[in-house]
């Protein structure tokens, strides 16, 4: 059995993707609405809730647990070895994809600059490109994605933006194609800031934002959208399939 948890509906995007990839696997979803939102809590509060959710899912029979909350995933390293052995933080595949996108954009910019006779443009991002991240308050405060990206490639610059209000709007029903004027105006404002940053890629650093992926795409044009929920689910599914294969060979 695979367990998935989040503070609300965000993690459902990862849960649904896991169902597609592992149709024969039993899944269980824990939505901790009683303690939502996580993004406005303290580090110690979120760590305590994360431990509680891992324990609850493990007691329900989960052999693998996807921490489908970016805020909680940022504290994964502070779990015990036993808790870490059964759980998978959702953030790392997105960080890896962001590094790849930044490198590709940087290479493309360098080639264009050389061909135009201008030389390499050092003003765009850093030597390794620029990635934008929108997330909850605590994720931004803890620099969760920035740290994960810097471990992979210190040359990639990261622009972090808190978008806590967007979490509440998604919980209230905001979805791709279903936006009220206030919600649309908020997205317009966020996307304006993202464009102004010069980023080549945007990490949806809260799984709630996956429900608005197409809205971001429509507003951001060529900026690559990195869906943390989808990538995290695919990473865990691949991990489980490899384990199933090994078990079948024994």
Backbone as CSV, one residue per row, in Angstrom:
resi,resn,N_x,N_y,N_z,CA_x,CA_y,CA_z,C_x,C_y,C_z
1,UNK,0.835,-1.196,0.000,0.000,0.000,0.000,0.876,1.254,0.000
2,UNK,0.417,2.277,-0.748,1.112,3.550,-0.793,0.235,4.610,-0.131
3,UNK,0.825,5.354,0.791,0.107,6.431,1.449,0.559,7.774,0.907
4,UNK,-0.364,8.705,0.802,-0.069,10.062,0.327,-0.713,11.035,1.302
5,UNK,0.000,12.099,1.689,-0.652,13.074,2.559,-0.300,14.506,2.196
6,UNK,-1.245,15.382,2.493,-1.087,16.820,2.320,-2.052,17.499,3.287
7,UNK,-1.933,18.814,3.386,-2.821,19.548,4.286,-4.189,19.802,3.661
8,UNK,-4.309,19.534,2.362,-5.580,19.788,1.688,-5.673,19.081,0.358
9,UNK,-6.215,19.787,-0.658,-6.486,19.160,-1.953,-5.269,19.113,-2.869
10,UNK,-4.192,19.838,-2.537,-3.028,19.881,-3.404,-2.457,18.517,-3.726
11,UNK,-2.288,17.698,-2.692,-1.698,16.377,-2.873,-2.540,15.426,-3.702
12,UNK,-3.798,15.766,-3.920,-4.663,14.910,-4.745,-4.142,14.819,-6.178
13,UNK,-3.448,15.851,-6.639,-2.867,15.814,-7.986,-1.828,14.698,-8.074
14,UNK,-1.011,14.566,-7.036,-0.015,13.499,-6.993,-0.696,12.150,-6.821
15,UNK,-1.709,12.095,-5.985,-2.461,10.865,-5.734,-3.084,10.336,-7.033
16,UNK,-3.712,11.218,-7.803,-4.351,10.806,-9.056,-3.319,10.319,-10.066
17,UNK,-2.164,10.956,-10.093,-1.109,10.524,-11.012,-0.580,9.151,-10.600
18,UNK,-0.446,8.910,-9.324,-0.014,7.588,-8.852,-1.022,6.502,-9.244
19,UNK,-2.305,6.827,-9.177,-3.350,5.879,-9.561,-3.222,5.498,-11.037
20,UNK,-2.851,6.479,-11.863,-2.672,6.219,-13.293,-1.463,5.311,-13.540
21,UNK,-0.390,5.577,-12.813,0.858,4.851,-13.037,0.899,3.485,-12.362
22,UNK,0.175,3.355,-11.239,0.164,2.091,-10.489,-1.289,1.657,-10.256
23,UNK,-1.998,1.298,-11.327,-3.434,0.987,-11.214,-3.759,-0.208,-10.323
24,UNK,-2.801,-1.084,-10.131,-3.058,-2.284,-9.327,-2.603,-2.136,-7.873
25,UNK,-2.067,-0.970,-7.548,-1.561,-0.752,-6.198,-2.629,-0.085,-5.326
26,UNK,-2.748,-0.521,-4.092,-3.700,0.081,-3.169,-3.132,1.411,-2.668
27,UNK,-3.949,2.461,-2.738,-3.527,3.790,-2.319,-4.440,4.329,-1.229
28,UNK,-3.876,5.145,-0.347,-4.668,5.792,0.697,-4.224,7.251,0.788
29,UNK,-5.190,8.161,0.887,-4.877,9.596,0.927,-5.303,10.196,2.258
30,UNK,-4.383,10.901,2.905,-4.657,11.572,4.162,-4.669,13.081,3.910
31,UNK,-5.834,13.698,4.089,-5.985,15.145,3.901,-6.149,15.786,5.274
32,UNK,-5.105,16.438,5.743,-5.089,16.984,7.102,-5.723,18.377,7.162
33,UNK,-6.997,18.453,6.826,-7.686,19.752,6.819,-7.815,20.352,8.221
34,UNK,-7.791,19.500,9.221,-7.920,19.987,10.602,-6.789,20.943,10.961
35,UNK,-5.606,20.690,10.394,-4.442,21.512,10.726,-3.985,22.422,9.585
36,UNK,-4.783,22.493,8.530,-4.428,23.343,7.387,-4.648,24.823,7.734
37,UNK,-3.849,25.699,7.077,-2.745,25.416,6.152,-1.432,25.190,6.893
38,UNK,-0.515,24.464,6.266,0.794,24.228,6.858,1.723,25.411,6.643
39,UNK,1.526,26.119,5.535,2.466,27.159,5.133,2.586,28.341,6.068
40,UNK,1.609,28.532,6.953,1.657,29.659,7.893,2.085,29.232,9.292
41,UNK,2.386,27.937,9.459,2.780,27.428,10.775,4.293,27.558,10.985
42,UNK,4.727,27.266,12.195,6.149,27.297,12.493,6.796,26.007,12.003
43,UNK,8.101,26.040,11.923,8.865,24.874,11.487,8.591,23.667,12.398
44,UNK,8.594,23.891,13.708,8.393,22.797,14.664,6.983,22.225,14.572
45,UNK,6.008,23.089,14.315,4.626,22.624,14.178,4.476,21.725,12.961
46,UNK,5.053,22.132,11.846,4.950,21.332,10.621,5.701,20.013,10.765
47,UNK,6.849,20.052,11.429,7.610,18.821,11.637,6.802,17.834,12.479
48,UNK,6.158,18.321,13.518,5.335,17.476,14.380,4.178,16.860,13.596
49,UNK,3.528,17.649,12.750,2.410,17.150,11.948,2.884,16.135,10.919
50,UNK,4.049,16.373,10.352,4.610,15.449,9.368,4.880,14.084,9.998
51,UNK,5.482,14.102,11.173,5.753,12.866,11.887,4.443,12.123,12.212
52,UNK,3.441,12.884,12.639,2.145,12.302,12.972,1.503,11.652,11.746
53,UNK,1.566,12.323,10.606,0.961,11.783,9.384,1.685,10.537,8.884
54,UNK,3.004,10.560,8.985,3.778,9.364,8.592,3.403,8.186,9.478
55,UNK,3.302,8.449,10.763,2.946,7.395,11.711,1.538,6.851,11.437
56,UNK,0.595,7.746,11.173,-0.784,7.332,10.910,-0.884,6.460,9.676
57,UNK,-0.226,6.850,8.609,-0.287,6.079,7.364,0.435,4.742,7.509
58,UNK,1.517,4.756,8.254,2.249,3.507,8.480,1.378,2.534,9.272
59,UNK,0.654,3.036,10.261,-0.242,2.195,11.056,-1.407,1.662,10.232
60,UNK,-1.762,2.394,9.170,-2.834,1.951,8.272,-2.342,0.916,7.259
61,UNK,-1.027,0.667,7.254,-0.478,-0.358,6.374,0.342,0.140,5.210
62,UNK,0.605,1.436,5.143,1.388,1.984,4.034,2.841,1.541,4.121
63,UNK,3.360,1.032,3.004,4.758,0.614,2.941,5.629,1.709,2.338
64,UNK,4.994,2.568,1.546,5.645,3.753,0.991,4.732,4.937,1.261
65,UNK,5.328,6.082,1.585,4.534,7.279,1.854,5.094,8.450,1.054
66,UNK,4.241,9.080,0.264,4.648,10.262,-0.482,4.227,11.499,0.314
67,UNK,5.202,12.298,0.706,4.904,13.557,1.396,4.537,14.562,0.307
68,UNK,3.248,14.625,-0.013,2.768,15.436,-1.137,2.488,16.868,-0.707
69,UNK,3.296,17.365,0.166,3.208,18.741,0.661,4.625,19.288,0.623
70,UNK,4.842,20.334,-0.160,6.192,20.872,-0.289,6.704,21.446,1.026
71,UNK,5.807,22.057,1.796,6.203,22.639,3.083,6.712,21.542,4.021
72,UNK,5.978,20.436,4.092,6.391,19.312,4.932,7.623,18.615,4.369
73,UNK,7.701,18.498,3.049,8.847,17.838,2.417,10.154,18.557,2.716
74,UNK,10.060,19.866,2.909,11.258,20.636,3.208,11.889,20.285,4.540
75,UNK,11.138,19.567,5.389,11.648,19.162,6.701,11.961,17.664,6.761
76,UNK,11.947,17.016,5.606,12.165,15.565,5.547,13.498,15.150,6.182
77,UNK,14.526,15.952,5.993,15.848,15.597,6.527,15.864,15.568,8.054
78,UNK,14.846,16.169,8.689,14.787,16.206,10.152,13.986,15.046,10.739
79,UNK,13.478,14.172,9.877,12.786,12.981,10.359,13.803,11.964,10.851
80,UNK,13.353,10.973,11.577,14.248,9.897,12.017,14.595,9.026,10.823
81,UNK,15.632,8.218,10.956,16.034,7.321,9.863,14.885,6.380,9.498
82,UNK,14.162,5.925,10.499,13.035,5.015,10.259,11.933,5.721,9.469
83,UNK,11.641,6.959,9.843,10.599,7.725,9.147,11.026,8.037,7.717
84,UNK,12.304,8.345,7.538,12.803,8.646,6.192,12.808,7.411,5.296
85,UNK,13.033,6.255,5.888,13.108,5.026,5.089,11.777,4.666,4.436
86,UNK,10.686,5.115,5.016,9.365,4.770,4.497,8.728,5.922,3.718
87,UNK,9.310,7.120,3.807,8.691,8.294,3.190,9.545,8.893,2.072
88,UNK,8.876,9.550,1.138,9.541,10.188,-0.004,9.094,11.642,-0.094
89,UNK,10.023,12.594,0.008,9.660,14.007,-0.124,9.405,14.339,-1.596
90,UNK,8.442,15.194,-1.849,8.006,15.420,-3.223,8.853,16.439,-3.982
91,UNK,9.750,17.134,-3.309,10.412,18.296,-3.894,11.600,17.999,-4.819
92,UNK,12.327,16.923,-4.604,13.603,16.733,-5.296,13.512,16.543,-6.814
93,UNK,12.522,15.800,-7.340,12.427,15.690,-8.801,12.209,17.048,-9.468
94,UNK,11.438,17.922,-8.823,11.198,19.256,-9.377,12.481,20.076,-9.388
95,UNK,13.275,19.953,-8.335,14.551,20.673,-8.277,15.473,20.216,-9.398
96,UNK,15.514,18.909,-9.637,16.366,18.363,-10.700,15.898,18.840,-12.075
97,UNK,14.586,18.869,-12.276,14.033,19.327,-13.550,14.314,20.817,-13.753
98,UNK,14.287,21.581,-12.672,14.557,23.014,-12.751,16.008,23.280,-13.152
99,UNK,16.924,22.509,-12.601,18.340,22.653,-12.953,18.543,22.344,-14.434
100,UNK,17.896,21.297,-14.896,17.982,20.924,-16.313,17.458,22.041,-17.204
101,UNK,16.316,22.612,-16.837,15.701,23.685,-17.624,16.576,24.938,-17.632
102,UNK,17.156,25.271,-16.484,18.010,26.455,-16.386,19.266,26.303,-17.242
103,UNK,19.847,25.120,-17.225,21.049,24.867,-18.036,20.734,24.968,-19.520
104,UNK,19.583,24.391,-19.923,19.191,24.437,-21.326,18.941,25.869,-21.784
105,UNK,18.270,26.667,-20.936,17.981,28.056,-21.271,19.274,28.874,-21.359
106,UNK,20.192,28.596,-20.432,21.481,29.300,-20.418,22.265,28.993,-21.692
107,UNK,22.292,27.709,-22.089,23.013,27.311,-23.295,22.393,27.958,-24.534
108,UNK,21.067,27.982,-24.574,20.356,28.581,-25.706,20.653,30.074,-25.801
109,UNK,20.668,30.739,-24.640,20.959,32.175,-24.609,22.386,32.461,-25.057
110,UNK,23.327,31.624,-24.610,24.727,31.815,-24.979,24.918,31.656,-26.478
111,UNK,24.276,30.631,-27.062,24.405,30.390,-28.503,23.806,31.552,-29.293
112,UNK,22.634,32.024,-28.862,21.975,33.141,-29.551,22.824,34.398,-29.495
113,UNK,23.438,34.633,-28.332,24.272,35.823,-28.156,25.512,35.769,-29.035
114,UNK,26.100,34.601,-29.119,27.299,34.431,-29.938,26.969,34.612,-31.415
115,UNK,25.873,33.991,-31.864,25.476,34.088,-33.265,25.113,35.510,-33.667
116,UNK,24.611,36.274,-32.700,24.233,37.651,-32.996,25.426,38.610,-32.907
117,UNK,26.567,38.073,-32.486,27.764,38.886,-32.386,27.876,39.685,-31.109
118,UNK,26.977,39.421,-30.150,26.984,40.189,-28.901,27.869,39.568,-27.818
119,UNK,28.276,38.330,-28.030,29.016,37.638,-26.981,28.061,37.057,-25.960
120,UNK,28.564,36.337,-24.984,27.712,35.704,-23.978,27.112,36.759,-23.064
121,UNK,25.791,36.693,-22.884,25.065,37.670,-22.064,25.126,37.276,-20.600
122,UNK,25.932,37.986,-19.831,26.092,37.683,-18.410,24.989,38.296,-17.550
123,UNK,24.112,39.071,-18.184,23.068,39.744,-17.410,21.846,38.874,-17.170
124,UNK,21.729,37.792,-17.909,20.548,36.943,-17.769,20.807,35.865,-16.722
125,UNK,20.082,35.965,-15.606,20.247,34.988,-14.537,21.665,35.027,-14.006
126,UNK,22.234,33.860,-13.768,23.623,33.747,-13.324,24.320,32.902,-14.361
127,UNK,25.507,32.415,-14.038,26.229,31.569,-14.983,25.462,30.294,-15.305
128,UNK,24.505,29.927,-14.446,23.761,28.692,-14.689,22.297,28.898,-14.967
129,UNK,21.847,30.150,-15.162,20.436,30.402,-15.442,19.666,30.768,-14.189
130,UNK,18.380,31.079,-14.375,17.543,31.524,-13.262,16.221,30.756,-13.227
131,UNK,15.852,30.313,-12.026,14.602,29.577,-11.807,13.760,30.331,-10.799
132,UNK,12.472,30.475,-11.067,11.554,31.101,-10.114,10.783,30.010,-9.383
133,UNK,10.442,30.273,-8.134,9.662,29.333,-7.323,8.535,30.096,-6.643
134,UNK,7.300,29.614,-6.769,6.214,30.172,-5.965,5.807,29.098,-4.964
135,UNK,5.560,29.501,-3.736,5.328,28.520,-2.682,4.563,29.133,-1.521
136,UNK,4.417,28.356,-0.459,3.820,28.866,0.771,4.846,29.732,1.490
137,UNK,4.404,30.418,2.514,5.285,31.303,3.277,6.454,30.544,3.901
138,UNK,6.157,29.405,4.542,7.208,28.668,5.249,8.204,28.042,4.280
139,UNK,7.727,27.546,3.150,8.630,26.967,2.149,9.606,28.021,1.652
140,UNK,9.097,29.227,1.402,9.965,30.317,0.944,10.940,30.731,2.052
141,UNK,10.433,30.820,3.273,11.254,31.223,4.417,12.384,30.225,4.670
142,UNK,12.088,28.944,4.491,13.090,27.896,4.712,14.009,27.703,3.503
143,UNK,13.715,28.390,2.399,14.503,28.270,1.165,14.601,26.817,0.705
144,UNK,13.494,26.123,0.815,13.460,24.686,0.534,13.964,24.346,-0.864
145,UNK,13.412,24.977,-1.876,13.812,24.654,-3.250,15.173,25.243,-3.592
146,UNK,15.463,26.395,-3.071,16.767,27.023,-3.314,17.895,26.109,-2.838
147,UNK,17.734,25.542,-1.638,18.756,24.648,-1.095,18.872,23.378,-1.931
148,UNK,17.729,22.831,-2.346,17.743,21.596,-3.148,18.408,21.830,-4.499
149,UNK,18.139,22.977,-5.102,18.727,23.302,-6.402,20.217,23.578,-6.269
150,UNK,20.620,24.296,-5.241,22.035,24.620,-5.050,22.872,23.374,-4.800
151,UNK,22.285,22.350,-4.186,23.013,21.096,-3.976,23.313,20.422,-5.309
152,UNK,22.420,20.614,-6.272,22.598,20.006,-7.586,23.495,20.849,-8.484
153,UNK,23.327,22.173,-8.400,24.125,23.074,-9.235,24.141,24.466,-8.601
154,UNK,25.216,24.820,-7.912,25.313,26.126,-7.232,25.259,27.307,-8.195
155,UNK,25.474,27.071,-9.491,25.489,28.155,-10.464,24.089,28.631,-10.839
156,UNK,23.073,27.823,-10.533,21.698,28.194,-10.877,21.148,29.147,-9.816
157,UNK,20.650,30.283,-10.255,20.056,31.260,-9.340,18.583,30.940,-9.127
158,UNK,18.075,31.260,-7.941,16.689,30.956,-7.598,16.003,32.206,-7.068
159,UNK,14.848,32.516,-7.633,14.030,33.639,-7.181,12.793,33.063,-6.497
160,UNK,12.691,33.256,-5.181,11.603,32.668,-4.399,10.493,33.685,-4.136
161,UNK,9.253,33.245,-4.345,8.103,34.113,-4.145,7.031,33.392,-3.331
162,UNK,6.612,33.996,-2.240,5.524,33.423,-1.457,4.185,33.731,-2.113
163,UNK,3.290,32.745,-2.120,1.963,32.923,-2.722,0.931,32.202,-1.859
164,UNK,0.983,32.468,-0.554,0.130,31.766,0.401,-1.360,31.948,0.107
165,UNK,-1.752,33.137,-0.327,-3.168,33.395,-0.586,-3.733,32.469,-1.657
166,UNK,-2.886,32.083,-2.588,-3.321,31.212,-3.672,-3.729,29.835,-3.154
167,UNK,-3.097,29.405,-2.066,-3.437,28.118,-1.457,-4.895,28.130,-0.996
168,UNK,-5.273,29.182,-0.319,-6.648,29.310,0.184,-7.652,29.347,-0.953
169,UNK,-7.309,30.035,-2.029,-8.225,30.135,-3.166,-8.443,28.775,-3.827
170,UNK,-7.378,27.973,-3.901,-7.513,26.621,-4.472,-8.374,25.753,-3.561
171,UNK,-8.184,25.888,-2.259,-9.014,25.133,-1.324,-10.494,25.513,-1.465
172,UNK,-10.744,26.749,-1.867,-12.116,27.221,-2.032,-12.696,26.908,-3.410
173,UNK,-11.874,26.277,-4.275,-12.411,25.830,-5.560,-11.777,26.376,-6.813
174,UNK,-10.782,27.254,-6.702,-10.118,27.781,-7.893,-9.418,26.647,-8.638
175,UNK,-9.659,26.575,-9.942,-9.086,25.520,-10.783,-8.808,26.085,-12.170
176,UNK,-8.069,25.340,-12.983,-7.866,25.735,-14.366,-9.218,25.962,-15.024
177,UNK,-9.420,27.158,-15.580,-10.668,27.473,-16.259,-11.803,27.868,-15.338
178,UNK,-11.562,27.827,-14.024,-12.597,28.201,-13.054,-12.012,29.240,-12.100
179,UNK,-12.031,30.493,-12.540,-11.466,31.574,-11.746,-12.426,32.755,-11.691
180,UNK,-12.575,33.322,-10.513,-13.324,34.556,-10.361,-12.366,35.714,-10.657
181,UNK,-12.895,36.917,-10.904,-12.037,38.062,-11.234,-10.905,38.300,-10.234
182,UNK,-11.189,38.161,-8.935,-10.153,38.390,-7.924,-9.012,37.386,-8.071
183,UNK,-9.381,36.124,-8.320,-8.378,35.073,-8.464,-7.563,35.283,-9.735
184,UNK,-8.229,35.674,-10.802,-7.542,35.923,-12.063,-6.574,37.094,-11.932
185,UNK,-6.987,38.129,-11.220,-6.133,39.299,-11.018,-4.895,38.938,-10.197
186,UNK,-5.069,38.069,-9.202,-3.935,37.633,-8.377,-2.933,36.861,-9.227
187,UNK,-3.425,35.950,-10.060,-2.538,35.187,-10.940,-1.811,36.117,-11.911
188,UNK,-2.536,37.093,-12.448,-1.915,38.063,-13.363,-0.752,38.772,-12.677
189,UNK,-0.955,39.173,-11.418,0.066,39.888,-10.666,1.282,39.001,-10.390
190,UNK,1.020,37.755,-9.982,2.113,36.816,-9.711,2.925,36.562,-10.978
191,UNK,2.226,36.336,-12.086,2.909,36.028,-13.342,3.688,37.230,-13.872
192,UNK,3.200,38.423,-13.608,3.921,39.635,-14.001,5.271,39.691,-13.290
193,UNK,5.279,39.350,-12.001,6.521,39.342,-11.223,7.471,38.249,-11.714
194,UNK,6.896,37.105,-12.081,7.724,35.995,-12.570,8.403,36.382,-13.877
195,UNK,7.663,37.000,-14.772,8.235,37.446,-16.045,9.321,38.488,-15.816
196,UNK,9.059,39.399,-14.891,10.025,40.469,-14.604,11.329,39.926,-14.036
197,UNK,11.277,38.763,-13.388,12.483,38.169,-12.791,13.471,37.674,-13.843
198,UNK,12.977,37.401,-15.040,13.838,36.870,-16.093,14.037,35.372,-16.013
199,UNK,13.214,34.700,-15.237,13.346,33.252,-15.063,13.018,32.487,-16.348
200,UNK,13.729,31.391,-16.546,13.458,30.533,-17.704,12.508,29.400,-17.333
201,UNK,12.327,29.175,-16.021,11.445,28.099,-15.560,10.788,28.503,-14.252
202,UNK,9.603,27.968,-14.028,8.866,28.218,-12.789,8.526,26.910,-12.109
203,UNK,8.925,26.771,-10.860,8.534,25.610,-10.064,7.242,25.938,-9.330
204,UNK,6.230,25.104,-9.510,5.017,25.221,-8.715,5.351,24.580,-7.370
205,UNK,5.843,25.413,-6.447,6.409,24.924,-5.194,5.410,24.634,-4.100
206,UNK,4.174,24.402,-4.484,3.128,23.947,-3.574,2.201,23.102,-4.437
207,UNK,1.862,21.912,-3.993,1.061,21.029,-4.835,-0.331,21.583,-5.113
208,UNK,-0.794,22.519,-4.300,-2.072,23.179,-4.592,-2.033,23.872,-5.950
209,UNK,-0.867,24.396,-6.307,-0.752,25.182,-7.529,-0.863,24.326,-8.790
210,UNK,-0.732,23.013,-8.633,-0.882,22.117,-9.792,-2.289,22.207,-10.375
211,UNK,-3.257,22.567,-9.545,-4.632,22.724,-10.019,-4.774,23.928,-10.953
212,UNK,-3.732,24.773,-11.005,-3.773,25.981,-11.835,-2.649,26.000,-12.877
213,UNK,-2.108,24.841,-13.164,-0.958,24.752,-14.071,-1.245,25.372,-15.441
214,UNK,-2.406,25.077,-16.010,-2.730,25.605,-17.335,-2.926,27.117,-17.306
215,UNK,-3.402,27.643,-16.193,-3.551,29.089,-16.051,-2.174,29.770,-16.070
216,UNK,-1.214,29.150,-15.392,0.141,29.687,-15.403,0.740,29.596,-16.803
217,UNK,0.525,28.475,-17.472,1.049,28.301,-18.824,0.533,29.383,-19.760
218,UNK,-0.760,29.648,-19.652,-1.380,30.638,-20.535,-0.809,32.032,-20.322
219,UNK,-0.383,32.333,-19.118,0.115,33.666,-18.784,1.621,33.815,-18.960
220,UNK,2.349,32.702,-18.928,3.810,32.786,-18.905,4.499,32.425,-20.217
221,UNK,3.724,32.026,-21.203,4.305,31.781,-22.523,5.390,30.722,-22.539
222,UNK,6.619,31.123,-22.895,7.709,30.160,-23.079,8.388,29.741,-21.779
223,UNK,8.044,30.361,-20.660,8.641,29.950,-19.385,8.158,28.540,-19.042
224,UNK,9.086,27.652,-18.791,8.725,26.260,-18.521,8.079,26.121,-17.144
225,UNK,6.942,25.403,-17.099,6.244,25.175,-15.835,6.636,23.801,-15.297
226,UNK,7.138,23.766,-14.081,7.571,22.513,-13.469,6.559,22.126,-12.398
227,UNK,5.851,21.031,-12.654,4.752,20.566,-11.804,5.299,19.605,-10.741
228,UNK,5.505,20.118,-9.548,6.090,19.330,-8.459,5.257,18.093,-8.133
229,UNK,3.930,18.233,-8.124,3.052,17.110,-7.775,3.201,15.960,-8.768
230,UNK,3.162,16.276,-10.037,3.256,15.240,-11.068,4.630,14.554,-11.050
231,UNK,5.685,15.350,-10.994,7.036,14.783,-11.014,7.303,13.930,-9.777
232,UNK,6.806,14.378,-8.621,6.996,13.607,-7.396,6.298,12.264,-7.451
233,UNK,5.086,12.252,-8.004,4.334,11.003,-8.140,5.042,10.055,-9.103
234,UNK,5.543,10.593,-10.189,6.233,9.760,-11.181,7.518,9.178,-10.617
235,UNK,8.201,9.957,-9.787,9.433,9.499,-9.153,9.149,8.325,-8.216
236,UNK,8.124,8.458,-7.384,7.789,7.388,-6.457,7.292,6.150,-7.201
237,UNK,6.504,6.351,-8.251,5.996,5.218,-9.028,7.156,4.429,-9.644
238,UNK,8.140,5.137,-10.155,9.309,4.476,-10.739,10.074,3.693,-9.674
239,UNK,10.196,4.287,-8.512,10.878,3.652,-7.380,10.153,2.363,-6.975
240,UNK,8.817,2.422,-6.926,8.026,1.250,-6.541,8.101,0.152,-7.602
241,UNK,8.062,0.541,-8.862,8.139,-0.443,-9.944,9.467,-1.173,-9.923
242,UNK,10.538,-0.453,-9.638,11.860,-1.073,-9.544,11.895,-2.071,-8.391
243,UNK,11.235,-1.707,-7.292,11.180,-2.603,-6.134,10.354,-3.844,-6.459
244,UNK,9.226,-3.654,-7.150,8.376,-4.784,-7.543,9.157,-5.747,-8.441
245,UNK,9.969,-5.164,-9.354,10.757,-5.988,-10.275,11.776,-6.821,-9.511
246,UNK,12.433,-6.210,-8.551,13.426,-6.936,-7.748,12.780,-8.060,-6.961
247,UNK,11.604,-7.788,-6.395,10.889,-8.803,-5.626,10.470,-9.962,-6.519
248,UNK,10.089,-9.624,-7.760,9.664,-10.658,-8.693,10.782,-11.544,-9.158
249,UNK,12.010,-11.019,-9.080,13.169,-11.783,-9.521,13.689,-12.732,-8.461
250,UNK,13.208,-12.520,-7.209,13.686,-13.370,-6.115,12.917,-14.692,-6.060
